[in-house]
């Protein structure tokens, strides 16, 4: 599952190269977020699953966009 997610991330990221450790970090963070969303939904069965899954997907997409922006324009080193 994690390897498939890494391949999907690589297709989306317009960066020339991303280190394996950064790729693993991004993929693991997204997977953790998705699993936490599932656990939250399981504890709250009255939630609208479509709305919560849409919200989770949007949050994950925002995190990927943030990672792309960071990797393409890293902050200056001190």
PyMOL commands that set and color helices and strands:
alter all, ss='L'
color gray80, all
select helices_A, chain A and resi 2-12+20-43+49-72
alter helices_A, ss='H'
color red, helices_A
deselect
rebuild
show_as cartoon
